[in-house]
Amino acid sequence: MQSSFCITLAAAVLVSVAALHCDDAAEVADAPKPAAVDSGANEDAGNTTSCTTCFPLEKLEEPLATEAAKLLLAALDGEAIHTLIGETKPFSVVASEPAGADSDARLAFLESVAKTYTCTDRVGAFARKLDTKVELVVFRTATVKRVLDAHASVFTGLGGPDAPRDLLAHVEAAAPDTRARALALLFGEPDVAADFAASQANAPDSGAEFDVRNLPTWTTPIGGLSYRVAKGTPLGQAEADLFAASREVIVAYDHKRSNFIGPFGEGAPAMLRTFFADDSGRCSPESTPTSVARSREKHGACFPAPFDCTKGLSCCSLRCENQQCQ
């Protein structure tokens, strides 16, 4: 059942992305590179800040700084790209480890990392210890607020965007159907997926049939962030728009990644700051849509053949073979 669905979904995805503009290569990292500034200039000015205060992993001692940078890159390569760079996923879990004898030590490490995974008050992180695991969670405040405003009846009494840790805790303690719907929305699933999750919350063994759909990540361009919808649910415009927005972020990220990651690259924190940088050289998460739009408007939303590629999703054809778009 799932394989036939994937073929159908792939066809639907191709239809949805065919409307995307395909011109030239995606953006080389041409956003202003943050310059070093003295500590007196590090205070927030409105919604912007010195770029050196955004994801300042350099404040961590080694080997923690290196481990935190590896964790950040894995997060950006995965679902957290849609939280930290995109604006479609309010929360993402970037590290989840089973509880064990060293849980307190790992929690302390993740708490140290969380203090550096921040840029103004618009993007942040927190670590938490649950019964069975220790987690590091990142969030984007504006995306949280947008979801809460759009689904006010779901989140009434559960908290607000200014206290993301409390919001998540209240949601997880809510009634099963509310919990299922709210978690789906907070972790970037579309309304049709949240509806299905809520319908199954009180009867998980009902045997209801479902289709699996996916949003792309850099690591898994086709089949990254999975969610379920009721069997036979047509692919609506909202889902097509969500896929298109996700894809644009990944195409822009893919091209920047090739310049920042590698033996001679500046690394994940520096790469992320270029997405946050505005024209004045200061940084804010609110600049990321402009950075992605710059890529789309200047170079197109995908790579034409035979442009160099590392991921099929970056190609207008969705096919990358031998590091070239087909």
Secondary structure, DSSP 8 states (H G I E B T S, - for coil): -HHHHHHHHHHHHHHHHHTS---S----S-S-------GGG-S-BTTBEEGGGSS-GGGS-TTHHHHHHHHHHHHHHTTTHHHHTSSS-SEEEEEEEE--TTHHHHHHHHHHHHHHS-BTTTEEEEEEE-SSEEEEEEEEHHHHHHHHHHTHHHHTTS--TT-HHHHHHHHHTS-HHHHHHHHHHHTT--HHHHHHHHHHTT-TTS---EEEEEE--SS-SSS-EEEEEETT----HHHHHHHHHHHHHHHHHHHHHHHHSSTTS--HHHHHHHHHB-TTSEE-GGGHHHHHHHHHHHH-SSB-TT-B-SSGGGBTTS-EETTEE-
